[in-house]
């Protein structure tokens, strides 16, 4: 029997999502060895379409490097990685436009003087979407951003900034979105609220979300998770192994 594709709520464009219920990322024995050491090693995991997948590790554990590798943005030195059915890094060009990045410090930071409206317009242009005012306003309304549309990035609080990064990542209607650091500068309650919003987005938009977290409680909210331990050990917890709040 043919697998029917799940509907995707996208507004403004017709995009077919990756087949639901199938493997979207497979990693086997991944390792990164560079001049500053070994950020991660012995990483074997599988991410399914539509999951919220957590990468949990302390600061400096290699969490961000692994997230960027799973998003096809960082090379690895050992192992095998397949994203959206393509072998990496040979087919990286095929997956880049199907993976959206939220804000990663030092990688795609926004100018503090830029207005939220203009940041969205710039992202529209990057993805080849029409950036007319009515199009931007429709997107702002869709994501409940009208109240901060004319605020400067530097005036946003941390929770607003993290959420904006996710909403910018959705502009290209990707199959996968990678989100880093949903805890720094936030209370535990705010981080839990963001995790719940990511779950809602994954379910309603049929998008896979990779999220980096520090706390075990947040990792346990994901559908599946990969734990990087301080002693260099690692553990993959597949679906149903994590508690979804």
FENGITA-V542612 format. One record per pair of residues at least 4 apart in sequence whose ideal C-beta (glycine too) atoms are under 8 Angstrom apart, sorted by sequence separation. I is the first residue (numbers start at 0). J is the second residue. D is the distance in whole Angstrom. If there is no record, write none. Layout:
# FENGITA-V542612
i: [I:I]
j: [J:J]
d: [D:D]
This chain:
# FENGITA-V542612
i: [9:17:32:33:46:56:58:61:62:63:64:65:66:68:81:85:86:87:90:91:93:94:103:104:109:113:114:115:116:117:118:119:120:121:122:124:130:131:132:133:134:135:136:137:138:140:144:150:151:155:156:157:158:159:160:161:162:163:164:165:166:169:181:185:186:187:188:189:190:191:192:193:194:195:196:197:198:199:200:201:213:214:215:216:217:228:236:9:32:33:56:57:67:68:75:81:82:85:102:113:123:129:130:139:140:150:155:168:185:201:212:219:228:236:17:31:46:56:67:68:80:81:85:100:102:123:124:128:138:139:200:201:212:218:227:228:7:30:31:55:68:79:80:87:100:102:123:169:201:226:7:31:32:54:80:85:113:147:152:155:168:182:185:200:218:225:226:7:30:31:56:64:85:109:121:136:139:168:181:212:225:226:29:30:83:120:168:225:226:4:5:29:30:54:69:71:83:123:152:165:197:210:215:224:225:4:29:30:54:68:75:82:123:136:147:181:223:224:28:29:69:75:165:181:197:223:4:5:28:29:74:83:164:223:4:28:54:120:123:223:2:26:27:71:82:119:147:194:222:224:2:26:71:161:223:224:2:26:194:223:2:25:26:116:119:144:161:178:222:24:25:71:119:161:221:24:25:39:201:220:222:24:39:144:190:198:219:220:221:22:23:38:42:46:71:72:116:194:218:219:220:22:23:37:71:115:142:161:190:220:22:23:39:119:191:195:21:22:38:39:72:157:191:194:20:21:38:71:157:158:187:190:194:20:24:70:72:157:19:20:39:115:181:187:191:18:19:31:70:96:176:178:181:182:17:158:162:165:169:175:176:177:178:179:180:181:182:16:115:116:138:157:161:165:174:175:176:177:178:179:182:31:115:116:173:174:175:176:177:178:31:114:115:118:158:162:175:114:115:158:165:169:182:29:42:67:114:115:181:31:40:114:115:169:113:114:29:67:112:113:63:111:112:115:111:112:31:110:111:128:26:31:33:109:128:5:31:32:126:24:30:31:32:118:122:125:126:198:29:30:125:30:119:123:29:30:115:119:122:28:29:118:122:195:28:29:194:27:28:29:119:26:27:26:27:191:25:26:25:26:24:25:24:24:102:23:24:102:23:101:102:102:101:101:102:17:101:101:99:100:99:99:99:99:99:103:96:98:101:104:97:98:99:100:101:103:104:96:97:98:99:100:101:102:97:98:99:101:98:17:83:83:82:70:72:70:69:67:66:66:12:63:11:62:63:11:11:48:10:11:10:10:70:69:51:66:66:51:51:63:62:51:23:24:50:23:49:49:52:54:56:58:49:52:54:55:57:17:48:49:50:51:52:53:54:55:56:14:16:49:50:52:53:54:55:48:51:53:55:12:47:55:65:46:55:65:9:46:55:53:7:53:62:61:53:60:53:51:52:55:60:51:52:53:54:55:56:57:50:51:52:53:54:55:56:50:52:53:55:56:57:50:52:54:47:47:46:44:44:24:42:23:19:39:50:53:16:16:17:45:40:42:44:47:41:43:45:40:39:8:9:8:7:8:7:6:7:5]
j: [13:21:36:37:50:60:62:65:66:67:68:69:70:72:85:89:90:91:94:95:97:98:107:108:113:117:118:119:120:121:122:123:124:125:126:128:134:135:136:137:138:139:140:141:142:144:148:154:155:159:160:161:162:163:164:165:166:167:168:169:170:173:185:189:190:191:192:193:194:195:196:197:198:199:200:201:202:203:204:205:217:218:219:220:221:232:240:14:37:38:61:62:72:73:80:86:87:90:107:118:128:134:135:144:145:155:160:173:190:206:217:224:233:241:23:37:52:62:73:74:86:87:91:106:108:129:130:134:144:145:206:207:218:224:233:234:14:37:38:62:75:86:87:94:107:109:130:176:208:233:15:39:40:62:88:93:121:155:160:163:176:190:193:208:226:233:234:16:39:40:65:73:94:118:130:145:148:177:190:221:234:235:39:40:93:130:178:235:236:15:16:40:41:65:80:82:94:134:163:176:208:221:226:235:236:16:41:42:66:80:87:94:135:148:159:193:235:236:41:42:82:88:178:194:210:236:18:19:42:43:88:97:178:237:19:43:69:135:138:238:18:42:43:87:98:135:163:210:238:240:19:43:88:178:240:241:20:44:212:241:21:44:45:135:138:163:180:197:241:44:45:91:139:181:241:45:46:60:222:241:243:46:61:166:212:220:241:242:243:45:46:61:65:69:94:95:139:217:241:242:243:46:47:61:95:139:166:185:214:244:47:48:64:144:216:220:47:48:64:65:98:183:217:220:47:48:65:98:184:185:214:217:221:48:52:98:100:185:48:49:68:144:210:216:220:48:49:61:100:126:206:208:211:212:48:189:193:196:200:206:207:208:209:210:211:212:213:48:147:148:170:189:193:197:206:207:208:209:210:211:214:64:148:149:206:207:208:209:210:211:65:148:149:152:192:196:209:149:150:193:200:204:217:65:78:103:150:151:217:68:77:151:152:206:151:152:68:106:151:152:103:151:152:155:152:153:73:152:153:170:69:74:76:152:171:49:75:76:170:69:75:76:77:163:167:170:171:243:75:76:171:77:166:170:77:78:163:167:170:77:78:167:171:244:78:79:244:78:79:80:170:78:79:79:80:244:79:80:80:81:80:81:81:82:160:82:83:161:83:161:163:164:164:165:167:83:167:168:167:168:168:169:170:171:173:177:171:173:176:179:173:174:175:176:177:179:180:173:174:175:176:177:178:179:175:176:177:179:177:97:174:175:175:175:177:177:177:177:177:179:128:179:128:179:180:134:137:174:137:138:138:141:209:209:194:209:211:197:198:211:211:201:174:175:201:175:201:202:207:209:211:213:205:208:210:211:213:174:205:206:207:208:209:210:211:212:213:172:174:207:208:210:211:212:213:207:210:212:214:172:207:215:225:207:217:227:172:209:218:217:172:218:227:227:220:227:221:220:221:224:229:221:222:223:224:225:226:227:221:222:223:224:225:226:227:222:224:225:227:228:229:223:225:227:222:223:223:223:225:207:225:207:205:227:238:241:205:206:207:235:231:233:235:238:233:235:237:233:233:203:204:204:204:205:205:205:206:205]
d: [7:7:8:8:6:3:8:6:6:6:6:6:6:7:7:8:6:6:7:6:8:6:6:7:6:5:7:7:6:6:7:6:7:6:7:7:6:7:6:6:7:6:6:6:7:8:6:5:8:4:7:6:6:6:7:7:6:6:6:7:8:7:7:4:7:6:6:7:7:7:7:6:7:7:6:6:6:6:5:8:7:7:6:7:8:4:4:6:5:7:6:8:4:5:6:6:6:4:6:5:4:5:6:4:6:6:5:7:5:6:4:7:6:6:6:7:5:4:4:8:8:7:8:7:7:7:5:7:8:5:7:7:5:5:5:7:6:7:5:7:5:8:4:7:6:7:4:7:5:6:8:6:8:5:8:5:8:7:7:7:5:5:7:7:7:7:4:5:7:8:8:6:6:6:8:8:5:8:5:8:7:8:7:4:7:4:8:5:7:6:6:8:7:5:8:5:5:7:8:7:5:7:8:8:7:6:8:7:5:7:8:5:7:8:6:5:8:5:6:4:7:8:6:7:6:6:6:4:7:7:6:6:7:5:7:6:7:5:8:5:6:5:5:6:8:6:8:7:5:8:7:6:8:8:7:5:7:5:8:6:8:8:8:6:6:7:8:7:6:8:5:5:7:6:5:7:8:8:8:7:6:4:4:7:8:8:5:7:8:5:6:3:6:7:5:8:7:6:7:5:6:7:6:8:6:8:5:8:7:5:6:5:6:8:8:8:7:8:4:5:8:7:7:5:7:6:7:6:4:6:7:6:8:6:8:5:7:6:5:8:8:6:6:8:7:7:6:7:6:8:6:6:8:7:5:5:7:8:8:7:7:8:7:8:6:7:5:7:5:5:8:8:6:7:7:5:5:4:5:4:7:6:5:6:7:6:8:7:8:7:8:7:7:7:8:7:7:6:6:7:7:7:7:8:7:7:7:8:7:7:8:6:7:7:7:8:7:8:6:5:7:7:7:7:5:7:7:6:3:7:7:8:8:5:8:7:5:5:5:6:7:6:7:7:5:8:4:7:5:6:8:4:8:6:7:6:6:7:4:7:4:7:8:7:4:8:7:6:7:6:7:7:4:7:8:7:8:5:7:8:8:5:7:5:7:7:8:7:6:7:8:3:4:5:8:6:7:5:8:6:3:6:7:6:4:8:7:5:6:8:5:7:7:8:7:5:7:8:5:5:5:5:4:8:7:7:7:7:7:8:6:8:8:7:8:4:7:7:5:6:7:5:7:8:8:7:7:7:7:7:8:6:6:6:7:6:5:5:5:6:5:5:7:7:7:7:6:7:7:7:8:7:6:7:7:8:6:4:8:7:6:5:5:5:5:5:8:4:6:6:8:7:8:7:7:6:6:5:8:6:8:7:7:6:8:7:5:7:4:7:7:4:6:6:8:5:4:8:6:6:7:5:7:8:7:7:7:8:8:5:5:4:5:5:3:4:7:7:7:8:6:6:8:7:8:7:7:8:5:8:7:5:6:6:7:8:5:7:8:8:7:6:4:6:6:6:7:8:8:5:7:6:6:8:4:7:8:5]
